[in-house]
Amino acid sequence: MIFHGDQDNVVPLQLSVKLDEWLKAAGIPDKLVIVKNGDHMFQPSGGAMSPTRAEMTRMIADFFDQYLR
């Protein structure tokens, strides 16, 4: 599971997009979530984040349940 803020000024979003492509090509289950208004540390930048931290936590738990049980 890859989370990347669309306001990240440390790591370019394209790197996470490329990692997502490579994982999919290798047949590795993954999910890329681009966090609207999220900076590098997932602090709000320019507005409310979407998904929220609570929603991201739920997504991580669901991903773990699906692939790491």
C-alpha positions in Angstrom: 0.0 0.0 0.0 1.4 3.3 -1.1 0.2 6.7 0.2 1.5 9.8 -1.4 0.4 13.4 -0.7 -0.4 15.5 -3.8 1.3 18.5 -2.0 4.5 16.5 -1.2 7.5 18.8 -1.9 10.1 16.3 -0.8 9.4 13.2 -3.0 7.9 13.6 -6.4 4.5 11.9 -6.9 5.8 10.3 -10.1 8.1 8.1 -8.0 5.1 6.5 -6.3 3.3 6.2 -9.6 6.3 4.4 -11.1 6.6 2.1 -8.0 2.9 1.2 -8.3 3.4 0.4 -12.0 6.4 -1.8 -11.2 4.6 -3.7 -8.4 1.6 -4.4 -10.6 3.9 -5.5 -13.5 5.6 -8.0 -11.1 2.2 -9.3 -10.0 2.5 -7.9 -6.5 -0.7 -6.8 -4.9 -0.5 -3.1 -4.2 -2.7 0.0 -4.0 -1.6 3.6 -4.6 -3.6 6.2 -2.8 -3.0 9.9 -3.6 -3.9 12.0 -0.6 -5.5 15.3 -1.7 -4.0 18.2 0.1 -1.5 16.0 1.9 2.2 17.0 2.3 5.2 14.7 2.8 4.3 14.0 6.4 0.5 13.8 5.7 -0.2 17.2 7.3 -3.0 19.2 5.6 -1.6 21.6 3.0 -4.1 23.9 1.1 -7.2 22.4 2.5 -8.7 19.3 4.2 -7.0 16.0 3.4 -8.8 13.4 1.5 -8.7 10.6 2.5 -8.5 11.7 6.2 -6.0 10.1 8.6 -8.8 7.9 10.0 -9.8 6.8 6.5 -6.2 6.0 5.7 -5.9 3.9 8.9 -9.0 1.9 7.8 -7.6 1.4 4.3 -4.3 0.1 5.8 -6.1 -2.3 8.1 -8.3 -3.6 5.2 -5.3 -4.0 3.0 -3.5 -6.0 5.7 -6.6 -8.1 6.3 -6.8 -8.9 2.6 -3.2 -9.7 1.8 -1.4 -10.4 5.1 -3.7 -12.7 7.0 
